[in-house]
Amino acid sequence: MRWLLLSVGILTELCGSTCMKLSNGFTNLSASILTFMFWAISFSVFIYALKYFDLSFAYAIWAGMGILLVSIIGMTYFREPVSLLKIASICIIVLGVVLLNISDLLLNR
C-alpha cells in the first residue's frame, strides 16, 4: 500500500508537470486547471505516503523518479535536446535513488 501511494504521488506529479508545459504560460486554460488538479492530488497522496516512509527517503524517491520520467517525456514528446551529459546526469540521479533504496532496506531490517 505504501508503494502504491508513493507511485500515485509520483505519477500525478508527472502529469502535473507535463500539463504545466502544455499550459503555455497559463494561456491554455484546460492544461492550467489540470496542472493544479494533478499537483494537488500529488501532494495530498504524498502526505499520506509519508505516514509509511521517512521523509528523506520518500522525497528522494518522489523527486528522483519525477526527474527521470519528466526528462524522458521532455526528450520524447516535447523533442527537447538530448546529450550524453544529460543522460549521464539522469543516470546518476537514478543511481542515487537505487542506493537510497538499498540503504533503506539495510537500515530497516
N, C-alpha and C positions, 0 to 999 in steps of 0.2 A: 504494500500500500504506500509506503513512504517513497519508493522509487517511482511509483505511478504519479504521485503528487508532484515530485520534482520534475518528472518528464513533461507533465502537462504545463507546469510553470515555464519550462524551457521552450516548449513548442508554441505556447501562446505569446511568449516574449518574441520569438522568431516571427510570428505572424504580425505582431505589433510593429516590429522594426521594419518589416517589409512594407507594411501599409504606410509607415512614416515616409518611406521613399516614394511610394505611389501617391502620397498626398500632394506632392509637388509644392511644398511650402504652404500647406493648408489651402491650396486652390481647388483641390479635388475634395468636395465635401464628404462623400461616402468613405473614401480612404482615410480622411482625417478622423471621422467618427469611429471607424474601425480601429484606428491606431489607439485611441483612448480606451475603447472597449477591451481590446486584447491586452493592453498593458495593465488595466485594472484587474482583469482575470488573472494575469500572470502574477502580479504582486500578491493578490489575495490567496492564490493557491500556494505560492512560495511561503507565505506566512504560516499556512497550515503545515507545509513540509518541514518548517523549522522546529516543529514540535518533536520531530523524529531525528533530526540531524544537528550536528554542531554548525553554528553559523559560518565559521571559516571554511568548513568543508563544503557545505551546501552552496554557498555563494560562489566559491571557486568553480564548482561543477556547473552551476547555472550560468555564470559569466563565460567560462571557457567553452562550454558546448554552444552557447549563444554565439560567441565569436566565430567558432568553426562553421556553424550552419549558416549564419548570415554571410560569412565570407564566400561560402560555396554558392549561395543564392546570388550574391552580388556579381560573382565572376561568371556564372552561367546565365542567369536570367537578365541581369542588367548590363551584361557584357563589360564589366569593369576589367581594367588591365590585370594581367596575370604575370607574375615574375617569379623567378626562383627564390628570391629573397622573401617575397610574400608567402609563398608556400612553405618555405623553411620556418618562417616565424610562426605560422599557424601550427605546424608540426610540433614546435617547441611548446606551444600552449597546450596542445593535446597531450604531449608527454608529461607536462606538469599535472594535468588532470588525472592521468593514469597513475602517476606517482602518489598523488593525494589519495586516490582510491586504495592503493596498496598500503600506504601508511595508516589509513583508517582501519583497514582490515587487521593489520598487525596490532594496533593500539586497542582495538575493541574486541579482542578475542575472548 
